[in-house]
Amino acid sequence: MPKTMLAYLILLIITFLLGSIPWGIIISRLFYNTDIRKHGSGNIGTTNAMRALGKVGGSVVFVLDFTKGLLSGFGAVIAISVLWPGQPAVPILESVHTGTGAGIASLDANALRCVSLAGCVLGHIFSPWLGFRGGKGIAVAVGCVFITLGPLGAAIEIAVFIVVVALSRYISLGSIAAAIAYPICALWFMQGSWLAFGLCLVIGAVVVWAHRDNIKRLLNHSENRIGSKKSKTGESLKSGNPLKAGESLKAGEPLASGESLKAGESLLNKNNNNYVENKTDFNISSSDSNLGNNAALVNRASDSYTNGEVQ
């Protein structure tokens, strides 16, 4: 096996395992005595960590995931310095515009950088420790992009994210826009290295795919915006007062203190004025202070709710 292919394989394995470390779950269990997957969207990444663990816990998760990407990128730097001494370890404008360092070694170095990004992002999204499930790859990708595209490329990616989030107030939309912009940036920073560009295209597509649920909610106008109100545990659900679009009340969540549904009273359902699930009608009595697993939430013409989630 040629040394270049062997380097690709070894780096892919190392960065995949590094990216697969589920810091969101580790931090939530060690310091918050909970599992982040049981809160919010159930995702292990930064956004859900902010919701479930607060700003401090969420920031710690972001830094650790970012570091996974950065270390993966440095793995490529070490490999490049060993295989091709004198090659720029990080893409720079001089090499892009003047052809400095051009040739087979330069193209292989670009591809090696992208292999490191592919490994850590795929490891994060398909963690073998979580049944090949995981996060959405944004924080870890940002860390590695500082190596694969260099500081300028990383700055462009971050700027795309910030501008889209500022205009739309959707974090998920900013993440998707940055993922789409990545292979476009790669066309400029990795001119001539089609293997590197192909890897960047695949990585961007996988990150967009990881946001498929967000895309559905964006299309349905039910995705949470920055600053939007969210239902909280213990929040009241009064008789005849349905949840609003974008809010959810998980099965087993209590009504507010002192509130209960009167005997024989059911929440509003325009179809038949009863709770219905699996074609079984029933009412909630005054002795019921919780919504049980068998209780279906309000169903309106424009809003469809299931236990614990807004679809």
DOZA-787390 format. One record per residue (C-alpha): x, y, z; residue number from 0. Coordinates in pm, 1 decimal, m for minus. Layout:
N
<atom x="X" y="Y" z="Z" num="NUM"/>
...
//
This chain:
311
<atom x="0.0" y="0.0" z="0.0" num="0"/>
<atom x="147.2" y="341.7" z="m95.8" num="1"/>
<atom x="246.7" y="553.8" z="201.9" num="2"/>
<atom x="m4.1" y="824.3" z="103.7" num="3"/>
<atom x="m299.0" y="582.5" z="109.2" num="4"/>
<atom x="m176.6" y="436.8" z="437.5" num="5"/>
<atom x="m159.6" y="788.9" z="582.6" num="6"/>
<atom x="m517.0" y="856.0" z="466.1" num="7"/>
<atom x="m642.5" y="536.6" z="631.2" num="8"/>
<atom x="m459.4" y="583.9" z="962.3" num="9"/>
<atom x="m564.4" y="948.9" z="990.4" num="10"/>
<atom x="m927.5" y="863.8" z="905.8" num="11"/>
<atom x="m942.5" y="601.0" z="1182.4" num="12"/>
<atom x="m777.0" y="823.1" z="1444.6" num="13"/>
<atom x="m991.1" y="1127.7" z="1370.1" num="14"/>
<atom x="m1309.9" y="918.3" z="1353.3" num="15"/>
<atom x="m1246.4" y="781.0" z="1701.9" num="16"/>
<atom x="m1156.9" y="1127.4" z="1830.2" num="17"/>
<atom x="m1472.3" y="1276.9" z="1680.9" num="18"/>
<atom x="m1687.5" y="997.7" z="1825.2" num="19"/>
<atom x="m1629.6" y="1103.3" z="2188.6" num="20"/>
<atom x="m1979.8" y="1215.1" z="2301.0" num="21"/>
<atom x="m1886.5" y="1507.8" z="2523.6" num="22"/>
<atom x="m2248.6" y="1622.9" z="2553.4" num="23"/>
<atom x="m2344.5" y="1297.2" z="2726.9" num="24"/>
<atom x="m2025.3" y="1278.7" z="2934.3" num="25"/>
<atom x="m2066.6" y="1632.8" z="3072.2" num="26"/>
<atom x="m2439.6" y="1595.8" z="3137.3" num="27"/>
<atom x="m2392.3" y="1271.1" z="3328.0" num="28"/>
<atom x="m2080.2" y="1363.8" z="3523.7" num="29"/>
<atom x="m2177.9" y="1713.1" z="3632.7" num="30"/>
<atom x="m2554.7" y="1743.0" z="3588.7" num="31"/>
<atom x="m2670.8" y="1391.7" z="3683.9" num="32"/>
<atom x="m2883.5" y="1362.5" z="3370.7" num="33"/>
<atom x="m2866.7" y="1247.7" z="3010.4" num="34"/>
<atom x="m2877.8" y="1530.3" z="2756.4" num="35"/>
<atom x="m3063.7" y="1300.3" z="2514.8" num="36"/>
<atom x="m3367.8" y="1311.4" z="2745.2" num="37"/>
<atom x="m3402.9" y="1688.5" z="2703.9" num="38"/>
<atom x="m3510.1" y="1919.0" z="2425.1" num="39"/>
<atom x="m3433.4" y="1780.7" z="2080.6" num="40"/>
<atom x="m3241.2" y="1485.1" z="2227.0" num="41"/>
<atom x="m2929.2" y="1591.1" z="2035.9" num="42"/>
<atom x="m2587.3" y="1574.6" z="2204.5" num="43"/>
<atom x="m2451.7" y="1893.4" z="2045.8" num="44"/>
<atom x="m2401.3" y="2250.4" z="2161.6" num="45"/>
<atom x="m2747.2" y="2394.3" z="2090.4" num="46"/>
<atom x="m2932.3" y="2130.2" z="2289.9" num="47"/>
<atom x="m2663.5" y="2141.5" z="2560.2" num="48"/>
<atom x="m2734.3" y="2513.0" z="2602.6" num="49"/>
<atom x="m3104.0" y="2434.7" z="2651.4" num="50"/>
<atom x="m3056.3" y="2135.1" z="2879.5" num="51"/>
<atom x="m2745.1" y="2230.2" z="3078.7" num="52"/>
<atom x="m2748.5" y="2609.7" z="3064.6" num="53"/>
<atom x="m2489.3" y="2849.2" z="2928.6" num="54"/>
<atom x="m2197.8" y="2711.3" z="3129.3" num="55"/>
<atom x="m2261.5" y="2346.6" z="3046.8" num="56"/>
<atom x="m2341.2" y="2426.8" z="2684.9" num="57"/>
<atom x="m2024.7" y="2632.7" z="2647.8" num="58"/>
<atom x="m1813.2" y="2350.7" z="2792.1" num="59"/>
<atom x="m1965.5" y="2105.6" z="2543.2" num="60"/>
<atom x="m1895.7" y="2347.3" z="2256.3" num="61"/>
<atom x="m1530.6" y="2396.5" z="2357.8" num="62"/>
<atom x="m1472.2" y="2022.1" z="2391.1" num="63"/>
<atom x="m1637.1" y="1944.6" z="2056.5" num="64"/>
<atom x="m1447.8" y="2231.7" z="1892.3" num="65"/>
<atom x="m1125.6" y="2090.3" z="2038.5" num="66"/>
<atom x="m1199.7" y="1748.5" z="1886.8" num="67"/>
<atom x="m1202.6" y="1913.7" z="1545.2" num="68"/>
<atom x="m892.2" y="2120.0" z="1613.3" num="69"/>
<atom x="m694.0" y="1816.9" z="1730.8" num="70"/>
<atom x="m808.9" y="1624.9" z="1423.8" num="71"/>
<atom x="m675.9" y="1905.0" z="1207.0" num="72"/>
<atom x="m343.3" y="1900.8" z="1389.2" num="73"/>
<atom x="m325.6" y="1529.6" z="1315.3" num="74"/>
<atom x="m321.1" y="1621.6" z="946.5" num="75"/>
<atom x="m56.3" y="1886.4" z="1013.1" num="76"/>
<atom x="171.0" y="1626.5" z="1175.3" num="77"/>
<atom x="117.5" y="1379.4" z="890.6" num="78"/>
<atom x="193.3" y="1644.4" z="627.5" num="79"/>
<atom x="512.4" y="1753.4" z="803.5" num="80"/>
<atom x="632.8" y="1391.2" z="812.5" num="81"/>
<atom x="535.5" y="1293.0" z="458.7" num="82"/>
<atom x="610.3" y="1617.1" z="277.4" num="83"/>
<atom x="856.5" y="1836.2" z="469.6" num="84"/>
<atom x="835.8" y="2197.3" z="358.8" num="85"/>
<atom x="470.9" y="2175.9" z="251.4" num="86"/>
<atom x="242.3" y="2444.6" z="405.4" num="87"/>
<atom x="56.5" y="2265.4" z="684.4" num="88"/>
<atom x="m238.1" y="2505.9" z="652.6" num="89"/>
<atom x="m373.5" y="2656.7" z="325.5" num="90"/>
<atom x="m247.9" y="3012.0" z="276.5" num="91"/>
<atom x="m330.2" y="3272.4" z="12.5" num="92"/>
<atom x="23.7" y="3267.6" z="m127.2" num="93"/>
<atom x="0.7" y="2898.2" z="m219.8" num="94"/>
<atom x="m347.8" y="2947.4" z="m368.3" num="95"/>
<atom x="m264.9" y="3243.8" z="m591.5" num="96"/>
<atom x="97.0" y="3192.8" z="m691.9" num="97"/>
<atom x="113.2" y="2816.7" z="m704.1" num="98"/>
<atom x="371.3" y="2791.5" z="m424.9" num="99"/>
<atom x="399.3" y="2430.1" z="m320.8" num="100"/>
<atom x="211.2" y="2311.1" z="m627.3" num="101"/>
<atom x="240.5" y="1952.3" z="m745.0" num="102"/>
<atom x="137.4" y="1606.8" z="m634.9" num="103"/>
<atom x="251.3" y="1661.1" z="m276.7" num="104"/>
<atom x="41.8" y="1976.6" z="m248.4" num="105"/>
<atom x="m269.6" y="1799.4" z="m380.1" num="106"/>
<atom x="m214.8" y="1505.8" z="m145.0" num="107"/>
<atom x="m169.4" y="1743.6" z="148.6" num="108"/>
<atom x="m502.0" y="1911.0" z="70.9" num="109"/>
<atom x="m673.3" y="1573.8" z="53.6" num="110"/>
<atom x="m513.2" y="1468.4" z="382.6" num="111"/>
<atom x="m650.5" y="1778.2" z="555.2" num="112"/>
<atom x="m996.8" y="1695.5" z="426.5" num="113"/>
<atom x="m963.6" y="1333.9" z="541.1" num="114"/>
<atom x="m906.2" y="1463.6" z="895.1" num="115"/>
<atom x="m1222.5" y="1675.0" z="871.7" num="116"/>
<atom x="m1424.0" y="1385.9" z="729.1" num="117"/>
<atom x="m1308.1" y="1155.7" z="1008.5" num="118"/>
<atom x="m1394.7" y="1382.6" z="1300.5" num="119"/>
<atom x="m1728.7" y="1498.1" z="1155.1" num="120"/>
<atom x="m1842.2" y="1145.4" z="1066.0" num="121"/>
<atom x="m1729.4" y="1019.6" z="1406.3" num="122"/>
<atom x="m1934.2" y="1291.8" z="1577.0" num="123"/>
<atom x="m2249.5" y="1228.5" z="1371.1" num="124"/>
<atom x="m2219.3" y="847.0" z="1370.5" num="125"/>
<atom x="m2063.3" y="773.4" z="1709.2" num="126"/>
<atom x="m2014.8" y="396.8" z="1753.8" num="127"/>
<atom x="m2058.0" y="441.5" z="2130.2" num="128"/>
<atom x="m2415.7" y="565.8" z="2072.8" num="129"/>
<atom x="m2531.0" y="308.5" z="1819.3" num="130"/>
<atom x="m2387.8" y="515.1" z="1532.0" num="131"/>
<atom x="m2595.3" y="817.3" z="1625.9" num="132"/>
<atom x="m2468.2" y="1149.0" z="1756.4" num="133"/>
<atom x="m2462.7" y="1522.1" z="1697.9" num="134"/>
<atom x="m2487.0" y="1732.3" z="1382.9" num="135"/>
<atom x="m2118.9" y="1804.6" z="1332.8" num="136"/>
<atom x="m2107.5" y="2185.8" z="1347.1" num="137"/>
<atom x="m1882.2" y="2259.9" z="1645.7" num="138"/>
<atom x="m1636.2" y="1983.4" z="1558.7" num="139"/>
<atom x="m1629.1" y="2096.2" z="1194.3" num="140"/>
<atom x="m1553.2" y="2456.8" z="1288.7" num="141"/>
<atom x="m1250.3" y="2344.1" z="1488.3" num="142"/>
<atom x="m1109.4" y="2139.9" z="1201.6" num="143"/>
<atom x="m1188.8" y="2398.7" z="932.2" num="144"/>
<atom x="m922.0" y="2625.5" z="1085.5" num="145"/>
<atom x="m675.0" y="2365.7" z="955.1" num="146"/>
<atom x="m842.7" y="2240.5" z="634.8" num="147"/>
<atom x="m926.3" y="2586.6" z="494.4" num="148"/>
<atom x="m693.8" y="2796.1" z="710.0" num="149"/>
<atom x="m787.3" y="3098.7" z="924.2" num="150"/>
<atom x="m933.8" y="3293.5" z="630.4" num="151"/>
<atom x="m1152.4" y="3004.4" z="518.9" num="152"/>
<atom x="m1268.9" y="2948.3" z="876.1" num="153"/>
<atom x="m1349.6" y="3320.5" z="909.2" num="154"/>
<atom x="m1563.6" y="3304.6" z="594.5" num="155"/>
<atom x="m1751.9" y="3002.3" z="728.0" num="156"/>
<atom x="m1814.4" y="3168.8" z="1063.2" num="157"/>
<atom x="m1925.4" y="3490.8" z="890.1" num="158"/>
<atom x="m2180.2" y="3296.5" z="680.7" num="159"/>
<atom x="m2318.3" y="3136.8" z="996.9" num="160"/>
<atom x="m2340.2" y="3466.1" z="1187.3" num="161"/>
<atom x="m2504.2" y="3660.0" z="902.8" num="162"/>
<atom x="m2770.2" y="3395.3" z="836.2" num="163"/>
<atom x="m2849.4" y="3353.9" z="1207.4" num="164"/>
<atom x="m2865.1" y="3731.2" z="1257.5" num="165"/>
<atom x="m3106.8" y="3773.8" z="966.8" num="166"/>
<atom x="m3326.1" y="3470.1" z="1033.2" num="167"/>
<atom x="m3279.6" y="3404.9" z="1407.9" num="168"/>
<atom x="m3257.1" y="3032.3" z="1322.5" num="169"/>
<atom x="m2938.1" y="2864.4" z="1447.6" num="170"/>
<atom x="m3013.5" y="2557.9" z="1237.9" num="171"/>
<atom x="m3044.3" y="2765.3" z="919.6" num="172"/>
<atom x="m2706.6" y="2926.9" z="988.4" num="173"/>
<atom x="m2553.2" y="2582.3" z="1037.3" num="174"/>
<atom x="m2702.6" y="2453.3" z="711.9" num="175"/>
<atom x="m2581.7" y="2763.2" z="523.0" num="176"/>
<atom x="m2228.0" y="2714.6" z="657.6" num="177"/>
<atom x="m2233.9" y="2347.8" z="553.0" num="178"/>
<atom x="m2340.2" y="2445.3" z="200.1" num="179"/>
<atom x="m2073.8" y="2717.6" z="185.2" num="180"/>
<atom x="m1794.3" y="2476.6" z="284.0" num="181"/>
<atom x="m1747.3" y="2297.0" z="m51.4" num="182"/>
<atom x="m1782.7" y="2632.0" z="m228.9" num="183"/>
<atom x="m1492.9" y="2769.4" z="m23.5" num="184"/>
<atom x="m1299.5" y="2449.4" z="m92.7" num="185"/>
<atom x="m1318.0" y="2520.5" z="m466.9" num="186"/>
<atom x="m1110.2" y="2832.5" z="m403.4" num="187"/>
<atom x="m872.9" y="2715.0" z="m133.1" num="188"/>
<atom x="m802.3" y="2371.3" z="m283.4" num="189"/>
<atom x="m776.6" y="2449.6" z="m652.5" num="190"/>
<atom x="m676.7" y="2147.4" z="m856.9" num="191"/>
<atom x="m729.2" y="1892.7" z="m578.8" num="192"/>
<atom x="m1051.0" y="1723.7" z="m689.4" num="193"/>
<atom x="m1019.4" y="1451.0" z="m427.3" num="194"/>
<atom x="m1012.9" y="1716.8" z="m156.2" num="195"/>
<atom x="m1309.3" y="1898.5" z="m311.4" num="196"/>
<atom x="m1503.7" y="1571.5" z="m338.7" num="197"/>
<atom x="m1446.7" y="1501.4" z="30.2" num="198"/>
<atom x="m1560.2" y="1854.9" z="118.7" num="199"/>
<atom x="m1874.3" y="1808.1" z="m89.4" num="200"/>
<atom x="m1956.2" y="1482.3" z="88.1" num="201"/>
<atom x="m1891.9" y="1635.9" z="431.8" num="202"/>
<atom x="m2116.8" y="1933.4" z="358.0" num="203"/>
<atom x="m2394.2" y="1702.3" z="232.1" num="204"/>
<atom x="m2373.4" y="1479.1" z="542.0" num="205"/>
<atom x="m2396.2" y="1779.7" z="776.8" num="206"/>
<atom x="m2702.3" y="1908.5" z="587.1" num="207"/>
<atom x="m2852.0" y="1558.3" z="609.1" num="208"/>
<atom x="m2790.8" y="1557.5" z="985.4" num="209"/>
<atom x="m3017.2" y="1865.8" z="1001.2" num="210"/>
<atom x="m3305.1" y="1692.9" z="817.6" num="211"/>
<atom x="m3544.6" y="1727.1" z="1112.2" num="212"/>
<atom x="m3460.4" y="2097.4" z="1139.0" num="213"/>
<atom x="m3527.4" y="2136.5" z="766.7" num="214"/>
<atom x="m3872.4" y="1979.3" z="808.1" num="215"/>
<atom x="m3952.5" y="2218.1" z="1094.3" num="216"/>
<atom x="m3822.4" y="2514.1" z="896.2" num="217"/>
<atom x="m4053.1" y="2422.1" z="608.7" num="218"/>
<atom x="m4343.1" y="2379.7" z="851.9" num="219"/>
<atom x="m4260.0" y="2709.5" z="1028.1" num="220"/>
<atom x="m4231.7" y="2526.3" z="1362.3" num="221"/>
<atom x="m3854.9" y="2559.1" z="1419.2" num="222"/>
<atom x="m3761.0" y="2752.1" z="1733.2" num="223"/>
<atom x="m3611.3" y="3094.1" z="1672.4" num="224"/>
<atom x="m3359.1" y="3261.8" z="1899.4" num="225"/>
<atom x="m3557.9" y="3442.9" z="2166.3" num="226"/>
<atom x="m3880.0" y="3248.2" z="2109.8" num="227"/>
<atom x="m4063.2" y="3119.2" z="2413.4" num="228"/>
<atom x="m4054.6" y="2746.8" z="2482.5" num="229"/>
<atom x="m4276.3" y="2542.1" z="2708.8" num="230"/>
<atom x="m4112.5" y="2443.9" z="3036.8" num="231"/>
<atom x="m4163.3" y="2154.2" z="3273.9" num="232"/>
<atom x="m4454.6" y="2233.7" z="3503.9" num="233"/>
<atom x="m4599.6" y="2494.2" z="3269.0" num="234"/>
<atom x="m4978.8" y="2498.3" z="3286.6" num="235"/>
<atom x="m5208.1" y="2365.0" z="3018.2" num="236"/>
<atom x="m5549.7" y="2501.2" z="3103.1" num="237"/>
<atom x="m5877.0" y="2343.9" z="3002.1" num="238"/>
<atom x="m5959.4" y="2439.9" z="2644.8" num="239"/>
<atom x="m5625.3" y="2617.5" z="2600.9" num="240"/>
<atom x="m5415.6" y="2422.5" z="2346.6" num="241"/>
<atom x="m5040.1" y="2439.7" z="2307.1" num="242"/>
<atom x="m4909.3" y="2690.2" z="2057.2" num="243"/>
<atom x="m4720.0" y="2594.2" z="1744.1" num="244"/>
<atom x="m4360.1" y="2521.6" z="1838.4" num="245"/>
<atom x="m4443.4" y="2424.6" z="2198.4" num="246"/>
<atom x="m4469.2" y="2078.7" z="2347.8" num="247"/>
<atom x="m4572.1" y="1915.9" z="2673.8" num="248"/>
<atom x="m4410.8" y="1578.2" z="2722.0" num="249"/>
<atom x="m4608.7" y="1280.6" z="2840.1" num="250"/>
<atom x="m4603.2" y="1275.7" z="3218.9" num="251"/>
<atom x="m4533.1" y="1649.2" z="3261.9" num="252"/>
<atom x="m4751.6" y="1792.5" z="3539.7" num="253"/>
<atom x="m4998.4" y="2075.0" z="3509.2" num="254"/>
<atom x="m4918.2" y="2388.2" z="3708.2" num="255"/>
<atom x="m4959.9" y="2371.5" z="4084.0" num="256"/>
<atom x="m5323.3" y="2391.2" z="4184.9" num="257"/>
<atom x="m5455.5" y="2330.5" z="3834.8" num="258"/>
<atom x="m5646.5" y="2026.2" z="3718.5" num="259"/>
<atom x="m5909.1" y="1933.4" z="3465.2" num="260"/>
<atom x="m6256.4" y="1902.0" z="3605.4" num="261"/>
<atom x="m6435.5" y="1569.8" z="3614.3" num="262"/>
<atom x="m6560.2" y="1475.9" z="3271.0" num="263"/>
<atom x="m6375.8" y="1765.6" z="3110.3" num="264"/>
<atom x="m6141.7" y="1723.7" z="2815.8" num="265"/>
<atom x="m5912.6" y="1962.5" z="2631.7" num="266"/>
<atom x="m6028.1" y="2116.1" z="2307.1" num="267"/>
<atom x="m6020.2" y="1896.7" z="2003.5" num="268"/>
<atom x="m6211.8" y="2041.4" z="1712.2" num="269"/>
<atom x="m6278.7" y="1698.0" z="1568.1" num="270"/>
<atom x="m6476.6" y="1543.5" z="1855.0" num="271"/>
<atom x="m6396.6" y="1744.1" z="2173.1" num="272"/>
<atom x="m6219.2" y="1447.0" z="2330.6" num="273"/>
<atom x="m5865.1" y="1318.3" z="2366.4" num="274"/>
<atom x="m5809.8" y="1052.0" z="2103.9" num="275"/>
<atom x="m5522.4" y="815.4" z="2062.1" num="276"/>
<atom x="m5531.5" y="486.0" z="1875.6" num="277"/>
<atom x="m5903.1" y="546.5" z="1817.3" num="278"/>
<atom x="m5979.8" y="529.0" z="2190.5" num="279"/>
<atom x="m6179.8" y="818.1" z="2343.9" num="280"/>
<atom x="m6147.9" y="906.6" z="2711.2" num="281"/>
<atom x="m6165.9" y="1202.4" z="2950.1" num="282"/>
<atom x="m5928.7" y="1322.1" z="3222.7" num="283"/>
<atom x="m6078.5" y="1329.5" z="3569.9" num="284"/>
<atom x="m5998.9" y="1566.0" z="3855.6" num="285"/>
<atom x="m5791.0" y="1293.7" z="4018.5" num="286"/>
<atom x="m5549.9" y="1303.1" z="3727.8" num="287"/>
<atom x="m5278.8" y="1565.9" z="3790.1" num="288"/>
<atom x="m5053.1" y="1446.7" z="3511.5" num="289"/>
<atom x="m5087.6" y="1383.7" z="3141.7" num="290"/>
<atom x="m5018.3" y="1012.2" z="3109.3" num="291"/>
<atom x="m4856.4" y="827.3" z="2828.7" num="292"/>
<atom x="m5197.7" y="745.9" z="2685.0" num="293"/>
<atom x="m5303.7" y="1108.4" z="2656.6" num="294"/>
<atom x="m5285.6" y="1265.2" z="2314.6" num="295"/>
<atom x="m5228.8" y="1637.8" z="2293.8" num="296"/>
<atom x="m5449.0" y="1887.7" z="2115.9" num="297"/>
<atom x="m5498.2" y="1838.8" z="1745.6" num="298"/>
<atom x="m5590.7" y="2145.3" z="1541.7" num="299"/>
<atom x="m5631.1" y="2185.9" z="1170.7" num="300"/>
<atom x="m5293.9" y="2360.8" z="1139.8" num="301"/>
<atom x="m5099.1" y="2212.9" z="1435.1" num="302"/>
<atom x="m5032.5" y="1842.9" z="1488.4" num="303"/>
<atom x="m4894.2" y="1736.6" z="1827.7" num="304"/>
<atom x="m4771.2" y="1402.2" z="1957.3" num="305"/>
<atom x="m4646.7" y="1296.1" z="2298.6" num="306"/>
<atom x="m4348.1" y="1515.5" z="2377.5" num="307"/>
<atom x="m4278.5" y="1651.8" z="2030.4" num="308"/>
<atom x="m4412.7" y="1899.5" z="1784.5" num="309"/>
<atom x="m4393.4" y="1725.2" z="1446.6" num="310"/>
//
